[in-house]
Every structure is written in C-alpha cells, then in structure tokens.
Amino acid sequence: MDRPEDRSPPEHRPTAAIETLAEAAPALSSPDAGTTPTEDPSPPPAAPLLDPPIINQIRPGESTMAVSGPADGPRQPALDKPPLSARPATIILLVFLGAQFGAGILVGMVGGIVVGVMHGIRHSKIPMAQEVAETLPVLTMVGAMLGVVAGGIAMLLVSTSLIRGRLNDCSPLGAAWDHGRLKDNAVGLGLGLAVGAGNLLLAAMFVSFGVQPTLGPMAKMANTQGLSQAVWILLALVFAPPIEELLFRGVLYGGYRRSFGAPIATALTTGIFVVLHLTETIHFPPATISIAGLAMVALWFRLRTAAIGPAVAVHFGYNLVAVTAVFCSTWGK
C-alpha cells in the first residue's frame, strides 16, 4: 500500500548569495581555517612625496622644501638670496646719511671744545664767536672729509651685509657693482667731460644774464688755496664718484626699480641726488640743472653698459672739468 504523500510545506532553499556567504564565513571568522584569502590584506605602499622628474631638478644640498610653483606644473628651487628691493636700498641710504651727519656733528663738537679750551688758556681778547668763525673753514674741511669717508665705509659694510648676493647683479634690478669694460669706461669719461663742459657754458650763460653765484661750503673750500683746496680736489676726484655712483645709480636704482618700476626709480634716485647737493645749488640755482643732468647721463650709461664702472667714469669726468676750472681760476690770479 502506497504511503500517503507528504504534504508538509517545502523547505526553503538558501539562495546562491547566502550559500556563497556561508562558505566564506570560516575564512572571515577564523584565521586558522583552511581557506586562504585571495587578496593581500597588507596596506598599499605610500605614494612618493615628489614625482621623480621634480626630484631630479633638485641639486644636491638643496632642501625639497625650497621648491615653489603651481602644484600641477614644473617647480624650480627657490632662490636663496633675498632680492634687492626698496626696503634694503632705503636702509643703506639712511645708514650712509647717518654716518655722514654723525661724522660732521662729531667734528663740530670736538672743534668747538678745542676752540673753547684754547680761548680760555690764552685768555684771548678776541671774542669767542670770532674765533669760532675763523676756525669754521678748517672744521668744514675736516668734517667734509670724514663725513664722506665714514658714509662710504658704512654704505659698503651695510650693502655687503644686506644684499651681498645682488651686488654683482648687472641687470636693471641689481646693483651692477662691476667695473665694466675699458672701452665703456673711456666713453664714460668722455661723456662726463662733455656734461661738465656744458655745465660751465650754462653757468656762464646765467652769469651773463645777471645771475651772480654765491659760494656754498664746498665752493669756499674749492676756492681757498692750500690744504682746503687739496682736500676738496681729493673728495671730488677720488671719493665722491665711486661712493655716490655705487649708492645712487647702483643700490638705490636697482632696489627702487624692482619695487616701483623704472620711471619712479629714475625720479627718486635723481631727486634724492639733487637734494643732497642742495647746500651748494641753493647758492646758484641753475646748478640744479647740471646736477640733474649728471645724474641722468650716469644712470643712462650704467643701464646701457650693465655696469657701474662707466657711470663712475662719467661722474669723474664731470668733476674733473669743475676741478680744472677752479684750479685755473684760483692759481691764475
């Protein structure tokens, strides 16, 4: 006799996904199971910080932190030399002026004390003010000499400290402290002589129109025969051309041009140069034209030759004409 058909509800068979999960459960729950994972559980290697091409651009001894530039483009090592800008240039100018004025004040104080002591020792009947007036030319001579030398030394020391790496940069943005070619220096000397001759013609023209010049402190030194005139010639030909050109057409122009552009840099350096000669030009205002002309020609030739040496030659030639004229006028009497 046939057994009755089993009418119990059919068993629910697990799906294929559940079966796969059940088979993988031992491998997920116990590391001692016989099943070996198909993937390596170790973390992926870290990505390099810099791409090989960038690393190859870095020279030995340079830090990788020195690279600059956009993240998606080529990057170059940053310069390790600070650029010459208006800030260090102005600091150098102020140090130069401070050293000059400081030396002048020191000479005046020491000279005044010496005159006062000697006046008391000798019991002189000459008024104190008259004795000071009589020694003023000597004090002016000594103060001018020490002032220019002290200012020049201070300028050189501070320049080599703040912008050493930019002093030999002969681009318009550098100080261009280079002697230049011999030919360029010869041409610069000729230009200076021409500008100096123009200065004499300009002065003669204004005098013919009735503009009579008076003598400033340096002009009085120049027209006083003897030691005062010798010191003035030394300042005009040996000290002033290199010191003033290294500062004005070198450091100041390069720094101001980087910060403000060429027109403003030209106006500032020329204007400051003219103002610092105000103690002389105030006694003969047409001389302002000549001083400004010297500054412009020296700057133009410094940029044309990419060196400060030819500009020094221009300045020397200009002063040489003035020295020759003064020497002939004083010793020809």
FENCOR-V574393 format. One record per residue. RES is the residue in one letter. PHI is phi in whole degrees, -180 to 180 (NA if undefined). Layout:
res=<RES;RES>
phi=<PHI;PHI>
This chain:
res=<M;D;R;P;E;D;R;S;P;P;E;H;R;P;T;A;A;I;E;T;L;A;E;A;A;P;A;L;S;S;P;D;A;G;T;T;P;T;E;D;P;S;P;P;P;A;A;P;L;L;D;P;P;I;I;N;Q;I;R;P;G;E;S;T;M;A;V;S;G;P;A;D;G;P;R;Q;P;A;L;D;K;P;P;L;S;A;R;P;A;T;I;I;L;L;V;F;L;G;A;Q;F;G;A;G;I;L;V;G;M;V;G;G;I;V;V;G;V;M;H;G;I;R;H;S;K;I;P;M;A;Q;E;V;A;E;T;L;P;V;L;T;M;V;G;A;M;L;G;V;V;A;G;G;I;A;M;L;L;V;S;T;S;L;I;R;G;R;L;N;D;C;S;P;L;G;A;A;W;D;H;G;R;L;K;D;N;A;V;G;L;G;L;G;L;A;V;G;A;G;N;L;L;L;A;A;M;F;V;S;F;G;V;Q;P;T;L;G;P;M;A;K;M;A;N;T;Q;G;L;S;Q;A;V;W;I;L;L;A;L;V;F;A;P;P;I;E;E;L;L;F;R;G;V;L;Y;G;G;Y;R;R;S;F;G;A;P;I;A;T;A;L;T;T;G;I;F;V;V;L;H;L;T;E;T;I;H;F;P;P;A;T;I;S;I;A;G;L;A;M;V;A;L;W;F;R;L;R;T;A;A;I;G;P;A;V;A;V;H;F;G;Y;N;L;V;A;V;T;A;V;F;C;S;T;W;G;K>
phi=<NA;-71;-74;-65;-66;-73;-100;-67;-60;-64;-70;-86;-78;-65;-75;-64;-67;-68;-61;-63;-65;-66;-68;-86;-61;-60;-69;-83;-99;-134;-73;-89;-70;-75;-85;-98;-62;-84;-115;-77;-77;-68;-67;-68;-64;-70;-74;-65;-68;-129;-67;-54;-61;-71;-61;-67;-79;-90;-78;-59;94;-95;-83;-70;-77;-90;-75;-142;124;-65;-68;-102;-130;-68;-120;-116;-61;-71;-69;-94;-112;-67;-73;-77;-135;-64;-65;-65;-64;-68;-60;-64;-62;-65;-65;-60;-67;-62;-66;-64;-66;-63;-65;-64;-65;-62;-64;-63;-66;-63;-63;-63;-64;-63;-63;-64;-66;-65;-64;-73;-67;-83;51;-67;-86;-74;-58;-59;-62;-69;-65;-62;-63;-70;-90;-60;-59;-67;-64;-63;-62;-66;-63;-64;-63;-67;-64;-66;-65;-64;-63;-65;-64;-62;-62;-65;-65;-70;-63;-68;-82;-89;-133;-54;-73;-111;-67;-93;-76;-92;-76;-60;-93;-110;-83;58;-76;-136;-72;77;-81;-61;-63;-65;-67;-66;-64;-62;-61;-63;-62;-63;-62;-67;-66;-63;-64;-62;-63;-65;-65;-65;-63;-64;-65;-69;-65;-66;-88;99;-87;-95;-79;-109;-101;-86;-58;-71;-65;-66;-60;-64;-96;-103;-64;109;-65;-60;-67;-63;-65;-62;-63;-63;-66;-70;-105;-104;-95;-63;-58;-69;-65;-70;-72;-58;-82;-78;-81;-100;-65;-64;-64;-61;-68;-71;-68;-63;-86;-122;98;-65;-61;-68;-62;-63;-64;-67;-65;-69;-63;-64;-61;-68;-62;-70;-101;-66;-63;-101;-69;-65;-85;-152;-52;-59;-65;-60;-63;-67;-64;-65;-64;-60;-62;-69;-66;-63;-67;-59;-75;-62;-73;-68;-96;56;-161;-87;-57;-61;-67;-62;-64;-60;-62;-62;-63;-61;-68;-63;-63;-65;-63;-62;-64;-66;-62;-68;-74;-87;-88;-88;-77>
